[in-house]
Amino acid sequence: NNGYFGFLLCLLCENAVSVPSKLRMQIATLHVLEEMKDGATDEQEWGDRFSWAYFPLQVIIQKRQKAEIATATTAITDSDYAVIKAALNGQPPPVLAGRQPQ
């Protein structure tokens, strides 16, 4: 997967960073991954699918200032979470779901 579905692949780069414009979605992604982990019936499966991204994501977010993290966290919307959940499950973005090709 790449593009929308492979948005976590950038975390494989040793130069991956968190910049202010991406911080909100990175934090939302971390929240969704944590929610998925807590709800997983098979922790090994979750680990195989997401641990490679989860831990680097934690690290790059923790490098940001606490005030930046707090501001970005309060800006997260339900729509942000919906988009991330869809991407992690290999589904189209919610705004496109159900649309017919033109």
N, C-alpha and C positions, 0 to 999 in steps of 0.2 A: 504494500500500500504506500501511496505517496500523496503529496498535496494535502488536502483537507483531512483525509483519513490517516496520514502519516505525520501529523503535526508534532508528534513527540520525537521524531527521528533526529531533530536538531540537538537533542540532549545527548546523543551519542558522540558529538564532537567535544573534544577536550576544551575547546574555546567557548562553549555554550555559556551565555550570560543572561541575566534578567535585566531588561531595560524598562524604564517607567511605562512606556506605551504598551508593553506586553505583560506587565506584572499582574494586573487584574485577572486576566485569563489564566495565567500560570498558577495563581493562588486558587482560582476556581477549579482548575484541573486537579490540583493537589487535593482539594476537598472532595471532588468526585471520586478520585482514586481511593481515598481513605474510606469513603462511604461504600464503595464497591468491595474493598477489603473486609470491612466490618460485616457486610452482608454475604460474603462468599461462603458457600458451603464447602468449597475445596480451596483451602489456602494455597496449596501447591499450584493449582491452576492459575490463581490470581498472581502468584509470584512469577510463574513462567511468562505470563502475558504482560505484566506491568512493573515488576520490581526494577527492571533495567532502566525505566524512566522515572519511577517514583523517587528513588534515592537521589539521583542527580538534580531532580526538580526541587527537592527539599533543600539541597545544598545551595543552589543558585538563588533561591528565594531568601534564604537565611543571610545571604551576603548583602541584602538591601537594608536600608535604615528602617528601624521599627516604625517610624512615622509614615514612611512610604508604604509599608506593608499594611498598616492600619487604614490608611486612606484608600488603598486599592481594594482591600477586603470589604470596606463599606460600600464600594461602588459596584460590587458584583450583583448581577440581576438574576432572576429566575431564568430569563432567556439565555444568559451566559451558561448557566448550568445545563440547560436543555441542549444547547449546541454541543457542549463538551461530551455529555452522555451519549448523544447520537454518534459523534465522531469515534468515541472509544468502542462503541458497539457496531461500527461499520455501517451506520445508517446515514442517509442524507441529512443535511441540516434541517431542523424543523421548519424553517421558513420555506424550504423547497419541497418538503414532504407533501405528497398529494397533488403537486402541480403537474400538469400534462405538458410534454414537450411541445414547443411551438414550431 
